Amino acid sequence: MRSALITGATRGIGREVARQLAVRGIRVLVGCRERAAGDRVVQELAAAGGDTQALVLDVTSADSVATAVRELGQRAVEVDVLINNAGVCPSGNALDADERAWQEAIEVNLLGAVRISRALVPGMVQRGYGRVVNVTSSWGLFSEGMGGPAPYAVSKAALDAYTCTLARSVRGDVRVNAVDPGWVKTDMGGAAAPRNVERGAETIVWLATIGADGPHGGVFRDKRKLAW
Ligand SMILES: NC(=O)c1ccc[n+]([C@@H]2O[C@H](COP(=O)([O-])OP(=O)(O)OC[C@H]3O[C@@H](n4cnc5c(N)ncnc54)[C@H](OP(=O)(O)O)[C@@H]3O)[C@@H](O)[C@H]2O)c1
């Protein structure tokens, strides 16, 4: 049985990705900052027959990542799928966003993915199998104009750059890609967003489960490759 860790799986797109992977028979580690929130998702998924476990993980904290890896023990080396989904969207443009907004965006959206990838991807390379999906945004794409709040756009562009460099650093059947889920109705996306979480999760789940002939080192939306 394959296993997957989704960061920020307590709500929104991450929770739906967890559900879709569990339905496919994948053992899911529900990344959560509060165990109670993770346990609620575990209960939901168990009711649907999923094999899941909550894993307390604040991606901004190296200690939290180390504690989570210790809690997993040998299973940390056996994580097959990593979804770097946890994200925040602090506001402000390039001149008025304050330093806290910049730090938060970079800490969560970029360094969060770097911390977990450094902890888990070497195990994938060692075992010769892995799927990493970094959840990015059209607002981080130069090709789409880098819209949205500046700290968010810059952090997602940096996550895209990290996706390229991580893809170059692995070997064997390890596939690393980024996904823009589109504008999705979640706490972050807001009520006016046209997409539901099912649609937002679809391409992430597709890349999490692709075969050895699947894409590597690209950014996708609706299963189509985009320009960075
Ligand atoms: N919604 C959209 O329209 C849209 C568009 C493009 C890209 N995205 C991207 O899609 C991803 C998911 O977004 P969403 O819309 O589902 O957002 P959301 O509903 O606001 O959920 C964000 C998730 O990230 C978690 N999180 C935040 N900071 C964290 C940290 N330090 N450590 C661990 N987890 C943390 C939250 O956990 P708590 O519950 O503990 O706060 C929550 O589970 C993000 O990367 C976002 O940038 C979303």
The ligand as an SDF file (V2000), in Angstrom:
LIG
                    3D

 48 52  0  0  0  0  0  0  0  0999 V2000
   -7.9120   28.5800   -2.8350 N   0  0  0  0  0  0  0  0  0  0  0  0
   -7.3980   29.0570   -3.9580 C   0  0  0  0  0  0  0  0  0  0  0  0
   -8.0740   29.7130   -4.7680 O   0  0  0  0  0  0  0  0  0  0  0  0
   -5.9500   28.7840   -4.2860 C   0  0  0  0  0  0  0  0  0  0  0  0
   -5.4680   29.2450   -5.5260 C   0  0  0  0  0  0  0  0  0  0  0  0
   -4.1470   28.9750   -5.8720 C   0  0  0  0  0  0  0  0  0  0  0  0
   -3.3310   28.2720   -4.9910 C   0  0  0  0  0  0  0  0  0  0  0  0
   -3.8230   27.8640   -3.7790 N   0  0  0  0  0  0  0  0  0  0  0  0
   -2.9180   27.1350   -2.8870 C   0  0  0  0  0  0  0  0  0  0  0  0
   -3.5190   25.9190   -2.4820 O   0  0  0  0  0  0  0  0  0  0  0  0
   -3.0160   25.5470   -1.1790 C   0  0  0  0  0  0  0  0  0  0  0  0
   -4.1820   25.2500   -0.2540 C   0  0  0  0  0  0  0  0  0  0  0  0
   -4.9630   26.4350   -0.1850 O   0  0  0  0  0  0  0  0  0  0  0  0
   -6.4590   26.4750    0.4080 P   0  0  0  0  0  0  0  0  0  0  0  0
   -7.2110   27.3920   -0.4610 O   0  0  0  0  0  0  0  0  0  0  0  0
   -6.9360   25.1110    0.6740 O   0  0  0  0  0  0  0  0  0  0  0  0
   -6.1670   27.2460    1.7840 O   0  0  0  0  0  0  0  0  0  0  0  0
   -6.8720   27.1990    3.2250 P   0  0  0  0  0  0  0  0  0  0  0  0
   -8.2630   26.7020    3.1140 O   0  0  0  0  0  0  0  0  0  0  0  0
   -6.6150   28.5320    3.7990 O   0  0  0  0  0  0  0  0  0  0  0  0
   -6.0110   26.0740    3.9950 O   0  0  0  0  0  0  0  0  0  0  0  0
   -4.6640   26.3000    4.2510 C   0  0  0  0  0  0  0  0  0  0  0  0
   -4.0850   25.0950    4.9410 C   0  0  0  0  0  0  0  0  0  0  0  0
   -2.6810   25.3530    5.1890 O   0  0  0  0  0  0  0  0  0  0  0  0
   -2.4170   25.0680    6.5590 C   0  0  0  0  0  0  0  0  0  0  0  0
   -1.2950   25.8480    7.0750 N   0  0  0  0  0  0  0  0  0  0  0  0
   -1.1290   27.1840    7.1260 C   0  0  0  0  0  0  0  0  0  0  0  0
    0.0250   27.5030    7.7270 N   0  0  0  0  0  0  0  0  0  0  0  0
    0.6040   26.3230    8.0660 C   0  0  0  0  0  0  0  0  0  0  0  0
    1.8120   25.9610    8.7170 C   0  0  0  0  0  0  0  0  0  0  0  0
    2.6610   26.8900    9.1890 N   0  0  0  0  0  0  0  0  0  0  0  0
    2.1050   24.6420    8.8820 N   0  0  0  0  0  0  0  0  0  0  0  0
    1.2440   23.6910    8.4390 C   0  0  0  0  0  0  0  0  0  0  0  0
    0.0860   23.9660    7.8450 N   0  0  0  0  0  0  0  0  0  0  0  0
   -0.2340   25.2680    7.6520 C   0  0  0  0  0  0  0  0  0  0  0  0
   -3.7240   25.3850    7.2820 C   0  0  0  0  0  0  0  0  0  0  0  0
   -3.7350   24.7270    8.5450 O   0  0  0  0  0  0  0  0  0  0  0  0
   -4.6130   25.2580    9.8140 P   0  0  0  0  0  0  0  0  0  0  0  0
   -5.9810   24.6680    9.6130 O   0  0  0  0  0  0  0  0  0  0  0  0
   -3.8700   24.7150   10.9870 O   0  0  0  0  0  0  0  0  0  0  0  0
   -4.5970   26.7600    9.7630 O   0  0  0  0  0  0  0  0  0  0  0  0
   -4.7380   24.8010    6.2950 C   0  0  0  0  0  0  0  0  0  0  0  0
   -4.8550   23.4120    6.4710 O   0  0  0  0  0  0  0  0  0  0  0  0
   -2.1450   26.7150   -0.7080 C   0  0  0  0  0  0  0  0  0  0  0  0
   -0.7950   26.4140   -0.9520 O   0  0  0  0  0  0  0  0  0  0  0  0
   -2.6070   27.8650   -1.5950 C   0  0  0  0  0  0  0  0  0  0  0  0
   -1.6200   28.8280   -1.7580 O   0  0  0  0  0  0  0  0  0  0  0  0
   -5.1050   28.0970   -3.3920 C   0  0  0  0  0  0  0  0  0  0  0  0
  1  2  1  0
  2  3  2  0
  2  4  1  0
  4  5  1  0
  4 48  2  0
  5  6  2  0
  6  7  1  0
  7  8  2  0
  8  9  1  0
  8 48  1  0
  9 10  1  0
  9 46  1  0
 10 11  1  0
 11 12  1  0
 11 44  1  0
 12 13  1  0
 13 14  1  0
 14 15  2  0
 14 16  1  0
 14 17  1  0
 17 18  1  0
 18 19  2  0
 18 20  1  0
 18 21  1  0
 21 22  1  0
 22 23  1  0
 23 24  1  0
 23 42  1  0
 24 25  1  0
 25 26  1  0
 25 36  1  0
 26 27  1  0
 26 35  1  0
 27 28  2  0
 28 29  1  0
 29 30  1  0
 29 35  2  0
 30 31  1  0
 30 32  2  0
 32 33  1  0
 33 34  2  0
 34 35  1  0
 36 37  1  0
 36 42  1  0
 37 38  1  0
 38 39  2  0
 38 40  1  0
 38 41  1  0
 42 43  1  0
 44 45  1  0
 44 46  1  0
 46 47  1  0
M  CHG  2   8   1  16  -1
M  END
$$$$
